[in-house]
Amino acid sequence: MLTYRGLLTWTAVLLMTAGLARADLVIEITQGTRSAIPIAVVPFANETGAGLSEDVASIIGENLLRTGDLKPLARDNMLSLPSDGEQVIFRDWSVLGQRYLLVGAVSRSVGIYRVRYELFDVQSRQRVLGKEIAGTESQLRDIAHSISDLVYESLTGIPGVFGTRIAYVTLQDRKNKPRYVLEVADADGRRSQVIFRSPQPIISPAWSPSGTKLAYVSFEGGRPAIYVQDVESGVRQKVASHRGINSAPNWSPDGSQLAMTLSKDGNPEIYVQNLRTNALKRITNHWSIDTEPSWSPDGAELVFTSDRGGSPQIYRVKASGGTPERLTFEGKYNARPRYSLNGEELYFVHQQGGSFHLAQMNLQNRIPRILTKTGMDEAPSVAPNGSMIIYATQRDGQGILSVIGVNSGSRYFLPALDGDVREPAWSPYIRR
């Protein structure tokens, strides 16, 4: 796997091959769930007197469909198109088997767009939600994501993540001259923006807890260094450039520290760097390879990958240092651990036969459960509501991203229109 073997040789990152032009990712939903809640998202009435740059209701429907928890009704099956509660004939929607109904309209006044929406329980004929959100035309997509978040949380009790973002690395090939691109997009792969370009590899992007900065590894100049970059301003700072390996940055929950892998003192070890003082604390001390650190939600512990037992396995250590505890024993390869939202489970890459899958393990019983059916999975990143995981995999020799619902089992792919896409990282809730 790239993330582990890359520490054995820097050139391993060049396994990312294929041409890619910068573009939004596209969504391919491959599996929903039978228990999904039926909901009709009616096209919002356009009361602006002009065309709209975004179909707000379509964005909402697509968002809800991807979760696997909700099943929007196809527009062709709708018997009417109400835009407010007074126009709703609940009998029609009950006949269609819908449990909930979302209606709305978009109006405009002096350049400000107002999106009105209402959510109804079809059976009780009661309004569940209702509000108006205002913004500019360029914010219509953000408004759609906000409504999606509100509807999803109202119906499932789980906060939505439609307003969050994902970071990922693509590889462009211009006349056999590779160029790596770190990009950020909406959680649905749309509105991508370039954060950094380089002719040398870029790996391991990690979001700050505020969702405003990215830490990542760049091989510019021929050797790896860890950088922190502000997503909006582009201001960039080199935070670790020691002799040897500088890799796998991961933010502490309070954003004050970065855990990382450094080999400046010999073998690759886990270190923690204070971002205010730049002081380094060595956490592990072993002849083996220790890498891929990740913080527990409370910041008290770190999990990491190590081959100190003879094969790559997952270990846990106090963030202040101490004797590591081995957590995985089943299988010859377990790597890239990430905590669940509540800290009770781990997600990681598990080898089964000749394939690499994502697995979930409860920290009490320590029994891994395979989550994915794809065969070359790596780099899992957990959504901030804990309900979904984005990861990198391969299909027909092409690197793509995939998302799986942890509880719903829903799955969808996020391939680029052309070429490879790798190294996903799901943002936290963004503090605007």
C-alpha positions in Angstrom: 0.0 0.0 0.0 1.3 3.5 -0.9 0.8 5.0 2.6 2.9 2.4 4.4 5.4 1.3 1.8 6.1 4.9 0.8 8.2 5.1 3.9 10.4 2.3 2.6 11.2 4.3 -0.5 10.2 7.8 -1.6 9.7 6.7 -5.1 6.7 4.6 -4.1 4.5 7.6 -4.3 5.1 7.5 -8.1 2.6 4.6 -8.2 0.0 7.3 -8.9 0.0 7.3 -12.7 -2.3 8.5 -15.4 -3.2 11.8 -17.0 -5.7 14.1 -15.3 -7.1 17.5 -16.1 -8.5 19.6 -13.3 -12.3 19.2 -13.1 -15.0 18.6 -10.6 -15.5 15.0 -9.5 -18.6 13.2 -10.7 -20.9 11.0 -8.6 -21.9 7.4 -9.3 -24.2 5.9 -6.8 -23.9 2.2 -6.7 -25.8 1.0 -3.7 -28.6 2.4 -1.5 -30.5 0.7 1.3 -34.0 -0.9 1.4 -34.8 0.8 4.7 -34.3 4.3 3.2 -37.0 6.8 4.2 -39.1 7.9 1.2 -39.2 11.7 0.6 -40.4 13.8 -2.3 -38.3 16.8 -3.0 -40.5 18.9 -5.3 -38.7 21.2 -7.8 -38.7 24.7 -6.2 -40.8 27.3 -8.0 -38.7 30.0 -9.8 -40.3 33.3 -8.8 -37.3 35.4 -10.0 -38.5 36.1 -13.5 -35.2 34.9 -14.9 -33.2 31.7 -15.2 -31.4 30.2 -12.2 -27.8 29.1 -12.2 -28.6 26.3 -9.7 -31.5 23.8 -9.3 -31.8 24.0 -5.6 -34.2 21.1 -5.2 -32.1 18.9 -7.4 -29.0 19.5 -5.3 -31.0 18.7 -2.1 -32.4 15.5 -3.6 -29.0 14.4 -4.7 -27.5 15.1 -1.3 -30.1 13.1 0.5 -29.9 10.2 -1.9 -26.2 9.8 -1.4 -26.6 9.1 2.3 -28.6 5.9 1.8 -30.8 6.9 4.7 -33.3 8.8 2.5 -34.8 7.9 -0.9 -36.1 10.9 -2.9 -38.9 10.3 -5.4 -38.1 10.6 -9.1 -39.6 13.8 -10.5 -41.3 12.0 -13.3 -43.4 10.2 -10.8 -44.8 13.3 -9.1 -48.5 14.0 -9.5 -48.2 17.8 -8.8 -45.6 20.4 -8.1 -46.7 22.5 -5.1 -44.4 25.3 -3.9 -46.0 25.9 -0.5 -48.1 24.2 2.1 -51.4 25.6 0.8 -51.0 23.8 -2.5 -50.2 20.4 -1.1 -52.7 17.6 -1.6 -51.4 15.1 1.0 -53.5 12.2 -0.5 -51.4 12.3 -3.7 -48.2 11.9 -1.8 -49.5 9.2 0.5 -50.7 7.2 -2.6 -47.1 7.5 -3.9 -45.8 6.0 -0.7 -44.0 9.1 0.5 -43.3 9.7 4.1 -42.1 13.2 3.9 -42.5 16.1 1.4 -40.2 19.1 0.8 -41.5 22.1 -1.2 -40.2 25.6 -1.8 -39.6 28.5 -4.1 -36.8 30.9 -5.1 -37.4 34.7 -5.3 -35.2 37.7 -5.9 -35.1 41.3 -4.8 -32.3 43.8 -5.5 -29.8 41.1 -6.3 -30.6 39.0 -3.2 -32.0 35.6 -3.6 -34.5 34.2 -1.1 -35.1 30.5 -0.9 -38.2 29.5 1.0 -38.7 25.8 2.0 -41.2 23.7 4.0 -40.9 20.1 5.1 -44.1 18.1 5.8 -44.9 14.8 7.4 -47.3 13.3 4.9 -49.0 11.0 7.3 -49.7 13.5 10.0 -50.0 16.4 7.5 -47.9 18.5 9.9 -45.1 20.9 8.9 -41.8 19.7 10.3 -39.6 22.6 9.1 -40.1 25.9 7.4 -37.7 28.8 6.9 -36.4 31.3 4.4 -32.6 31.6 3.6 -31.2 34.6 1.8 -28.0 35.0 -0.2 -26.4 36.0 -3.5 -26.7 33.9 -6.7 -23.3 32.4 -6.1 -24.5 31.2 -2.7 -27.5 29.2 -4.0 -25.5 26.0 -3.9 -24.5 26.7 -0.3 -28.1 27.4 0.6 -29.1 24.1 -1.0 -26.5 22.3 1.2 -27.7 24.1 4.3 -31.3 23.0 3.6 -30.1 19.5 3.0 -28.3 19.5 6.4 -31.4 20.7 8.2 -33.7 18.2 6.6 -31.3 15.3 7.1 -30.8 16.1 10.8 -34.5 16.6 11.3 -35.4 13.2 9.9 -32.5 11.1 11.2 -31.2 12.9 14.3 -27.7 13.0 12.7 -26.1 16.3 11.6 -25.7 16.5 7.9 -22.3 17.0 6.2 -23.4 18.5 2.9 -21.8 21.8 3.7 -18.4 20.3 4.4 -15.6 19.9 1.9 -13.1 17.3 0.8 -9.5 17.6 -0.1 -7.7 15.2 -2.5 -4.7 14.9 -4.8 -4.9 14.5 -8.6 -2.2 13.9 -11.1 -2.0 15.9 -14.4 0.1 14.7 -17.2 1.1 17.3 -19.7 3.2 15.8 -22.5 4.8 13.3 -20.1 5.5 16.0 -17.5 3.5 15.0 -14.4 2.0 17.7 -12.2 0.5 16.9 -8.9 -2.5 19.0 -7.8 -3.9 19.4 -4.3 -7.6 20.3 -4.7 -10.5 21.1 -2.4 -14.2 20.6 -3.4 -17.6 20.5 -1.9 -18.5 17.2 -0.3 -20.3 16.2 -3.5 -17.2 16.8 -5.6 -18.4 20.1 -7.1 -16.8 23.6 -7.2 -13.2 22.2 -7.0 -10.4 24.7 -6.4 -6.7 24.3 -6.7 -4.8 24.7 -3.5 -1.3 23.8 -4.7 0.5 22.5 -7.8 3.9 20.8 -8.0 5.8 18.7 -10.5 6.8 16.6 -7.5 4.4 14.3 -5.4 2.0 15.7 -2.9 0.6 13.3 -0.3 -1.2 13.1 3.1 -3.5 16.2 3.2 -5.1 16.7 6.6 -7.6 19.3 7.7 -7.2 21.5 10.7 -10.0 21.3 13.3 -11.3 24.7 12.1 -11.5 23.5 8.5 -9.5 26.6 7.4 -6.1 25.0 6.9 -4.5 22.0 5.3 -1.3 20.2 6.4 0.3 18.1 3.7 3.6 16.6 2.4 5.2 18.0 -0.7 8.3 16.6 -2.4 9.2 19.9 -4.1 12.9 20.2 -4.3 13.3 16.5 -4.4 12.8 15.8 -0.7 9.7 15.6 1.5 8.6 18.4 3.8 5.5 19.1 5.7 3.6 22.4 5.0 0.5 24.1 6.5 -1.5 26.2 4.1 -4.5 28.5 4.6 -7.2 27.3 2.2 -8.7 30.7 1.5 -5.7 33.0 1.5 -3.1 30.5 0.1 -0.6 31.6 2.7 1.8 28.6 3.1 4.3 27.7 5.8 6.9 25.0 6.0 6.7 23.4 9.4 8.9 20.3 9.2 11.9 19.8 6.8 14.3 17.6 8.7 16.9 15.2 7.2 15.2 12.1 5.9 11.5 11.4 6.1 8.9 14.1 7.0 5.5 12.5 6.6 1.9 11.8 7.7 0.8 15.0 9.5 -2.3 14.8 11.6 -3.8 17.7 13.7 -4.5 17.4 17.4 -8.2 18.0 18.2 -7.5 21.5 19.5 -5.4 22.4 16.5 -2.3 23.3 18.5 -0.2 20.4 17.5 0.7 18.1 14.6 1.6 14.5 15.0 3.9 13.3 12.3 6.5 10.8 11.2 10.1 11.8 11.1 13.3 9.9 10.6 15.7 12.6 11.5 17.2 10.5 14.3 17.4 7.3 12.4 14.3 5.1 12.0 10.9 6.6 11.2 9.3 7.5 14.6 6.2 9.3 15.8 6.7 12.9 16.9 4.4 15.7 18.1 5.2 19.3 17.1 3.8 22.3 18.9 2.7 24.7 16.2 3.2 27.8 18.3 6.7 27.1 19.6 7.8 24.5 17.0 9.0 22.3 19.9 9.2 18.6 19.0 8.4 15.7 21.3 9.4 12.2 20.3 6.6 9.7 21.1 8.0 6.3 19.9 11.5 4.9 20.1 12.0 1.6 18.2 14.1 0.1 15.4 10.9 -0.5 13.3 8.9 1.8 11.1 6.3 3.8 13.1 4.0 5.9 10.9 0.5 7.2 10.1 -0.4 8.7 13.6 -3.9 9.7 14.3 -5.3 11.4 17.5 -8.1 10.1 19.6 -11.1 12.5 19.8 -10.1 13.7 23.3 -6.5 14.2 22.3 -5.2 11.9 25.0 -3.9 9.1 22.8 -2.4 8.4 19.4 -2.9 5.3 17.2 -0.3 4.5 14.5 1.0 1.8 12.2 4.1 -0.1 13.1 5.9 -3.3 11.9 7.6 -3.8 15.2 5.8 -7.1 15.6 7.0 -8.4 12.2 4.2 -7.1 10.0 2.3 -3.8 9.8 -0.2 -3.6 12.7 -2.0 -0.9 14.6 -0.7 0.3 18.0 -2.0 2.8 20.6 0.1 5.1 22.8 -0.5 8.0 25.1 -0.1 11.4 23.4 2.5 12.2 26.1 4.5 9.1 25.3 4.9 5.7 26.9 4.8 2.0 26.0 2.6 1.3 22.9 -0.2 -1.2 23.1 -0.8 -3.5 20.1 -4.5 -3.3 19.0 -4.8 -5.6 15.9 -3.8 -9.2 15.7 -6.0 -10.6 12.9 -4.3 -10.6 9.5 -0.8 -9.7 8.3 -1.5 -6.1 7.3 -3.5 -3.5 9.3 -2.7 0.1 8.7 -3.8 3.8 8.5 -6.0 3.8 11.6 -8.6 6.5 12.1 -10.9 6.9 15.2 -14.7 6.9 15.0 -16.4 10.1 16.1 -17.1 8.7 19.6 -13.6 7.1 20.0 -15.0 3.7 20.6 -14.0 2.2 17.2 -11.2 2.3 14.7 -11.4 2.3 10.9 -8.3 1.1 9.0 -6.9 -0.7 6.0 -7.0 -4.5 6.4 -5.5 -7.1 4.1 -7.6 -10.1 3.3 -6.0 -12.5 0.8 -4.5 -10.4 -1.9 -6.9 -7.5 -1.4 -6.9 -4.5 0.8 -10.2 -3.5 2.3 -11.5 -1.0 4.8 -12.3 -2.5 8.2 -14.1 -1.4 11.4 -13.0 -2.6 14.8 -14.7 -2.0 18.2 -11.9 -1.3 20.7 -13.6 -3.4 23.3 -13.9 -6.7 21.4 -11.1 -6.1 18.9 -12.8 -8.0 16.2 -12.4 -6.4 12.7 -15.4 -6.2 10.4 -14.8 -5.7 6.6 -16.7 -2.7 5.2 -15.8 -2.6 1.6 -15.8 -4.9 -1.4 -13.3 -3.0 -3.5 -9.9 -4.5 -3.5 -7.2 -1.8 -3.4 -8.5 0.5 -0.7 -6.4 3.0 1.2 -6.4 6.4 3.0 -9.8 6.3 4.9 -11.1 9.6 6.2 -14.2 9.8 8.5 -17.0 12.4 7.8 -17.4 14.8 10.8 -20.8 13.3 11.7 -19.3 9.8 11.8 -21.8 8.3 9.4 -19.6 8.0 6.2 -16.1 7.3 5.2 -14.3 8.5 2.1 -11.3 6.5 0.8 -9.2 5.9 -2.2 -9.5 2.8 -4.3 -9.0 1.6 -7.9 -11.4 0.7 -10.7 -10.1 -0.6 -14.1 -6.6 0.5 -13.2 -7.8 4.1 -12.4 -7.5 5.7 -9.0 -10.9 7.0 -7.8 -12.5 8.0 -4.5 -15.4 6.1 -2.9 -17.7 6.8 0.0 -19.4 4.2 2.2 -22.2 4.7 4.8 -20.9 3.1 8.0 -24.4 2.1 9.2 -26.5 2.3 6.1 -24.1 0.4 3.8 -24.8 2.9 1.0 -21.9 3.3 -1.5 -21.0 5.8 -4.2 -17.9 6.6 -6.3 -16.3 10.0 -6.9 -14.1 9.4 -10.0 -12.4 12.2 -11.9 -13.6 12.7 -15.5 -10.1 11.6 -16.6 -7.2 10.0 -14.7 -6.4 9.3 -11.1 -7.5 10.9 -7.9 -6.1 9.9 -4.5 -5.4 10.9 -0.9 -8.9 12.0 0.2 -9.5 14.0 3.5 -12.9 14.9 4.7 -13.1 18.3 6.4 -14.6 19.0 9.8 -17.5 21.3 10.1 -16.2 24.6 8.7 -16.2 27.6 11.0 -17.1 30.5 8.8 
